[in-house]
Amino acid sequence: MFTTRPELVGTFGMVASTHWLASAAGMAVLEDGGNAFDAVVAAGFVLQVVEPHLNGPGGEVPAVFTTAGDPTPRVLCGQGVAPRAATPARYRDLGLDLVPGSGLLAATVPGAWDGWLTLLRDHGTKRLADVLSYAIGYARNGFPLLERVTAVVNTVRELFTEHWPSSGELWFGATGARFANPRLADTWERLLAAAVGPSREAEIDAARRAWSQGFVAEEIDRFCRLAFRDDSGRDHAGVLTGQDVADWSAGYERAVTADFGEWTLAKCGGWTQGPVLLQQLRLLERLDLSYVDGVATADTVHLALEATKLAFADREAWYGDTDVPLEALLSRGYAADRAALITDTASFDLRPGSPDGRTPRLPAFLSAAPLDAPVSGAIGEPTVRPDGTTRGDTVHIDVVDRWGNLVSATPSGGWLQSSPTIPGLGFCLGTRAQMFWLEEGLPNTVAPGKRPRITLSPSLALRDGVPALAFGTPGGDGQDQWQLCFWLAHTVGGLNLQAAIDSPAWHSDAVPSSFYPRGSIPGRAQVESRLGVSDELRARGHQVVDAEPWSLGRLSAVSRDQEGLLRAAANPRGMQGYAAGR
């Protein structure tokens, strides 16, 4: 069947990401003898430069990976925690019902630097200077500027002019075909100057300390004591301190897995939305799904939308950085009981279940009248308001090498419109704390040292116990919906990686948004118009929005089969993602 580009096939190495320069940098590292971990780190830093409206140094990075020597899926937790002063009472005393979606109050400890460096130290082979050189080069000498960056800056121009002058100083120059951020290059080179030690690993640890206990933490501490406008309409100082930065470090944990026939799918834990993909698939496991000529039928899309609503209702009731009852949520018995709720008619209700007989509790905020706040913007790009509020952000990278190392990473946060630029560093902090609730007693209630229940959701799959596939997409709450589209197209529809990415996608706007102001639109479904099932879905009660033919998701994927053949594919939507390999 027709695909927008070929599925790449080779034996040496494959890199797929949301930007061609990141894929090229990752491939250059592989060509220079590096492994998949060296390559993904290099690509990740390049993405901080060339997609600054989607991620930055002040953000975070979760990843799922396996190594050539160990097929057990592991998770890199590069998501920073809430500051010690971040309590529900602290925010409520400011007259807030929600953590703002922009400004300094929503900052968690930046996790990307320590996350990437921890992965490089433990599983890479290259020195930090080698992998960081590509990003420094683009920051220092300039890179081709995406039109979307200029559009985002123009959207928040008034905010930058009146309230965030340091951001205006940096980003009002983002016009034309080429842009540079030399202050960011200076920061990275200063960190490299501190990377001194008797070994590669010691150098990396020294650079980690220079960030968390040195000048970066000091600059963050000073800047967060200043008050800036956020989307509450008022000026607030931050609660993040340099000590918060010093006290946190990235780490590892076992992935959450679920078996589906010959496949085992691995995700990050319940402190992310990752297991919701497993729940959707468990709900659909015994239902009749079908594809015709590579396209999902109306029945399949209807069932998938209804499964999505049930799984995401459980996300709202049960997920957070706490003891999530995942064994029960992913059990076949629980899924069968929940799947019985799916009828031929679209549901407009948010219906969490009762795993192990527990009584679900939804945030009271979700019981109010739904806000007209869609799940995400098209192609996973951020939906940006003039006050800087962003929904649906992020970038993604997948890498596989000739030795069998496999990694999927979804960096995000610290995008240029999230909070004011820290002048001495050339980047801004993230706003991931907006995903917490201020209501006491919920799994995702804000608390010091706690991770927000993030939307970032990389995926890795094993086939017959052998690591075989890494994939993911940006898109906020849409990530595990568009990944569901890809997975079904690949495993049910039988499409190769590129055809599965190209296959028409859909998502539900009934999913409560994880981004300020946390709205949803019950019953509404967005489908790419070329899916051709809108009338049939409307007949089932869905409020269908015909999206543009190529508008939903920014997926990429790499794979390795049992003969050692490597494959890669990337998203044509937005004309930006690319795969490289040989």
N, C-alpha and C positions, 0 to 999 in steps of 0.2 A: 504494500500500500504506500501511498505518497507520504513522505515525511519532509518537514521543512529543511532538514539537513540530515546528513547520514549519521547513523549510529557508528561511533568510532570503535574500531577493533584493533587490538595490537597485543604485544607481549611485554613491553618495557614499563610503561607507567601511564596513568590517566589522571587528569585533573579537570574537574567541572565546577564552575562557580557562576555567580551572578554578574561578573564583570570580566571581560576578555583580558584585561591587564593582570588581574589576579591569577587567572588560569595560566597565562603566559609565564608569570613569575614562578608559580608553583612548578610548572614544567621545566623551567630553566634550572631549578634546584635539583629536580630529578636527573636531568641531563648532566649535572655537575657531580653526580654520585650520591646525592642525598636520598633519604627515604621519604615515605609518605608523610611522616610527622614533620620533618624539616620543610617539606613542600607546603603543607597546610599552614604552618606558622608563617612562612614567607607570604603566602597568599592572603592570610588573614590580616597582616599588617598593611599590605597594599590596599585592601578593601577599606581600611580606615582612612586612607588618603583619597581614593578615587570615588568612593560612595559615601561622602561625609554627611549626607542627609539621611543616611540609613544606619550608620554605625560610626564609632570613633574610639579613641584611646580611653575615654572615660566610661565606656560601656562594659559589656560582659560577654562571656563565651562559654556555653555548654557544648560538649562534644561526646559522641559515642564512638568507640574504636575497638578494634582487635589488633593483635600483633601477629607477626609471622610465627612466633613461637607459642602463642596462647590464643586459642579460639574463643575464650570467654569474653563476652562483651563487657567493656568497662565504660564508665562515664567520667569525663573530666568536668568537675564543677568549678567553672570560672565565673560564677554568679556571686557578687558581693552581697553582704548582709546589711540589714537595717542598722543605723547608728545606735549607740547606747542611749541617746536621748529620744529616740523615736518610739514614743508610746502613744496609745490612743488618747490619753489625757492631754499630752503635749499638743497634739493637733486640735483636739476639741477646744482647748483653752484659747486657741486662735480663732474660734468660731467656724471651724471647718467640719463638714460632714464626710468629705472625701479627701484623700491626699491629692493635692493639685497634680495636674498632668504636665506642668512645665515649671521652670524655676528651680530653686535650690532645696525646697522642702522635700522634694521627691527623690533626692539623691541617695542611693545606697553606696556602699564602698565599691569603687571601680574594680572590676574583676578581670578585665581582658588582659592587661599586662601580665599579671601574675599567672593567670590561666595559661596563656600561650607559652610563657617561659617555663612553667612547670612541665608542660607537655614536651617541650623541646629538650629540657634537661634529662627527663626520664626515658624518653623514647626516640629522640632524634639523634643525629650524629654530627650535625654542623655546629659551628660556633655562632653565638648570637649576632656578631657583626656580619657574618655571611648572610644569614636569612633576613636581617633587618635592612640590608643595603638597598634592596629594591624599593621599599617604602620610603626610605630616606631620600633616594634619588628622585622619586616623583614629588615628594614634599618640597625638596630643595630646588629642583630644576623645573618643576611644572609638569602637569598631566593634562590630557584632553578633558575638558570640562563638559560634563553632561548637562544638557539643556534643563533637565529636571532640577538640578542644583540651583540654577539661576531662578527657576520658577518658585522654588521653595523660599529662597531669600526674598524675592519680591513679595511673596505672601506675608512674610513677617517683617517687612521693611519698616512699618510704623513702630512696631514693638522694638526693633533694634535701634531705631532712631531716638525714640523717646525714653526707653527704659534699659536697654542692653547695649550701651555704646561700644563696649569692647567687641561684641559680636558684629556690630556694624562696621567697625574699623577693619576687621578681618574679612568679612564676607561680602561687603558692598563692592569689593573688587572682583567678585566672581562673575565676570561677564566675558564674552568673547569665547575663543576656542581653547584657551590655555590658562591654567591657574596654578599657583604655587602657595605653599604654606610654610615659609622658612622658619617660623617660630616653632612649629611642630618638629621640623628637622633638627633645630637646635636642641630641643628637649631630648629627642632620641639620641643625638650625638653626645649629649652630656651624660645620659644614662650609660651609653657605651663606654665613655671614658672612665666610669666607675666600675666597669665589668672587668675587674682585675683579680686573678687568682691562679693557683698552680695547675688547674685543670679546666677543661671546657665546662664541667658542671659547676666548679667554683666560680668561674666568671659569670655564669648565668645567675647563680645565687647572689652574687655581689650586685648585679643589676637589679634583681628583685628588691634587695634591701635599699638600694638607692631610690627606688620608687616609694616603697612603703614606709621607710624610716628616714628618708632624706629629703631632698629639695622638693620633690613632687608632693609629698604629704604636707610639707610645710606650706607650699603655695595653696593647696586645697584648703587647709585649715584657715589661713588668712582670708581667703576669698569667701568662704562660707560664713564668715562673721558679718558680711555686708548684706544689705537687704535689696532685693530686686523684685520686680513685678512678676507675678505668676498668673495662671488662668483663674484664680479666685478673684482677680481684679484688684488685688492689694499687693503691697511690697512685703516680702518676708525674707529674713535671713535663713540660712540653712541650719540643720542640726548635725550634719556630718563634721567630724573633727579629724585632725591628723592622727590622733591616737586610735580612732576607729580604723583608719587605713593601716596603721602599724600592726594592729591586733589580728588582722584577717590574712589568711593565705588560701590559695586554691588547693583542691584535693581531689581524690578519686572515690568512687563507690561502684558497686555492682549495678549493672543495668537491670531494668525491669523487663522480663521477657514473657512472651506467650507463643505457644505453638499453634500453627495452622497447617495441618497436613505436613508436607515436606519442609515447610518454612518455619523458622523461628524468628520473630520480630523483636528487636531490642530497642528500648526507649529509656530516656532519663526518668527519674523517679517522680513521685507524686508532688514534689515541690515545683514541678513543671506541669504543663498540661499534657506532656508526652503520653502517659498511659491512656489518654482518651482515644488515641488511634487504635490501641489494642481493644478497648471496650467497643468501639464501633465495629471492628472486624469480628469480635466475638458475637455481637448481636446479629450480624449478617451471616454468620458461619453456616447456619442451617436453612437460610432462605434461598429462594430461587433467583439467582442473578444471571444476567445474560448480556452479551454484546452482539451487535449485528454490524458487520463490516467495520469493526474497530470502534464502534460508538455504543455507549451504554443505552439500553432501552429505557422507556419511560418508567416501567416497573422498577428497574434497577435504581434509577435516580430517586424515585419516590421512597423506596425502602432505605436507601442510603441517607436521605434527608431526615427521615424519621428516626433512624438509628443515631444520627448525629445529635438530634435534640435530646434524646434520652441519655446519651453518653455525656454530653456537655452539662446537662442538669446535674449529673453526679459530680462532674468537675466542680461545680459551684458549691455543692453541699459537702464534699469530702476531701478535696485536694488542698494541699498546703504543706509547709515545711513542718510537718508533725507526723504522728502515727496514722498514716492513710491505710485503710483496710483493703489494700490492693489484691490480696489473695482472694478475698470474697468478691470484689468488684470484677475480677477477671475470670471467675469460675464459670463453667458452662451452665451449671444449675441456675445461678443468678441471671446469666445472660438469657436463658430460656424464659425465665419468668418475665424479664423486662421486654423481650422481643414479642411476647404475647400482647403487649400494649399497642403494638403497631397494627393499624387497620388500613383500609383502602383510602382513608380520608386523612388529610394533613391535620396534625395536632397543633393547637395554638397555646398549649400549656407547658409550663416548666415543671417537669415531673421527676424529681430525684428518687432513687430507690432506697431500699433498706437492707444493705449488705449485712449478713449475720443477724438480721432482725433489729439492727440499730435504727433509731429514728433520725431521719435526715433533718437538717436545719439549714435553710437558705438565708443569706443575708437579708435583713429587713428591707434594705434599699431596693432589692429586686422585687419586692412585693408592691412597690409603688407603680404608678402608671409608667409603662415603658417609654424611654426616650428615643427619639428618632436618631439613633446613632448606629450606622451600619457596622458590620463586623470588621470590615477592612476596606482599604482602597483597592483599586484595580492593580493588577500585576504585582501585588505585594508592596507597592510604593506607599509611602506614608500619606494619609489624609491629613492635611495640615490646616489648622485654623490660624487666623491672624494673631491669636494670642500665644501661638507656639505649641498648642496641644496637638499631639500626633497620635494617630491610630494606624496600626499596620505598618511596621517598620522592617528593618533587618536585612541581612545578607546571608549567603550560604556558600559552603565549599565542601566538595567531596574529593577524596584522593585515594587511589590504590596504586601500589607499586609492584615491581616484578617479584619481590620476596613474599608478597602476600599480606603486607600491612594494609589496613583499611580503616579510614576515618571519615566521619561525617560531622561537620561543625556548623553551628548557626550563631555567629556573632551578631551583636546588636547593641543598641543603647549609645548614649553620648552623641546622638546625632546633632547637627549644628543648631537646630531649632529647639533643642530640649531645654537648655538653660544658658545663661550668659557665658561667653568665652572667658576662660581664665587667662588674662593677658600674658603672664609670664610663661605659660605652657603651650599656648596655641591650640587648645581644645577645651571642651566643656564637659561637665558632669552629666551623667545619665539621670533618668527620671523613673526608674523601675519601681520605686516605692509606691507609685500611683496604683499598682496592682494589689496592694494590701487593702483590707477593710479596717475601718476604725471601730466597728462594732465589736464589743468584747465577746470572747468565747468561741469564735469561728476558727476553723482550721487555718484560715489565711488572714487572721487578725495581726496587725503590725505589732512587733515586739523587738526589743534590742537583740541583735545577733541572729535574727531570723531571716531566711531567704524569702523574697516575694514569690508567689506562685506565678511563674513566668509563662509566657506563651512560646518561648523558644524551644524548638522540638526537632532536633536531628534524629535520623533513623538509620539503623543498620540491621540487616537481615542475614541469617544463616540458612543454607539449604542443605538438608541432610546433615546438619551439625557443622558444616564448613562455612566460614564467613564468605558471603557471596555478593552483597549489595549494600551500598550506602547511598542515601538520598535525602532530600529535604527541600524546603522552600522558605522564603520570607513570607510575611503576611499576617502577623498578629494571630488573632483567633482563627484565621483562615488556614493556618499552616497545616493542622492535622485534618482539615477537611479536604484541602487540595492534595495532600499526600494520600488520603483515602482514594481520591479519583485516580491518582497515578498507580497505586497498588492494585486496585481492581482492574484497571486497564491492562496491567502487566501480568497479573496472576490469574485473572478470570478471563479477560479478553484475549490473552495470549500475545500481546503486543511487545515488541522489543522496547528498549529503554527510550529511544527517541520517539517512537510512535506513541508510547504511553504518555510521555510528556506533552506531545502535540494533541492528544485526544481531548475532546471538549470537556470542560470542567464546570463545576457548580459549587455553591455553598449556601448555607442557611444563615440569614440575618437574625434568626430567632435566638441564636447563641448570645448570651449576655457578654457585652464587650468587657475586656480586661483593662481597657484604657479609659481614662477620664473623658466624659462623665458617666461611663459604665452603662450605656443604653443597649436596647435591643429592639427588634421589630418582629414580634411573633407572627409566624406563618409566612414570612417573606423568604423567598428563595431567589438567588441570582444564578442564572445559567448562561453560559456562552451561547449566543444565538444559533450557532451552527450545530448545536446539539439536536435541535429540531424536535423537542418534546414539550415545548412550552404549553401548547393547548391541552395536551394530555395531563400535564401537571396541574394546570388550572382546574381541569375537570375533577381533580382529586382534592381541590380546596386550597392549593398553594397559591400565594400571592406572588406571581412570577415577575421578575424583572429580567427582561432580555438584555443581558450585558453585551458588550461588543464581542465580535466573533473570537478575538484573541486577546482576552483581558484578565483572566483569573489565574493567578499563581506565577511563580518564578522558579520552577523546579529545576534541579539538576540531579544527576545520578552517575555513579560508576559501579562497575561490577567485575567479578572474577569468577570464571567457571572452573570446573574440576580438571579441565585440560590446561589451565593456566592462561587462557585467553582473557584479556582485559577489555572492557567496554566502557564507553562514556557517552553521555548525552546532556544537552543543556536546553534551556527554555528559549524559544524564539520570541515570546511575548515581550514587548519593550525593546527588542533588538539590542540587547546588552549582554545577556548571559552567553557563555561560550565554554565549550569543552576542548581540551587539547590532549594529545597523547600519540603514542606509537607503539 
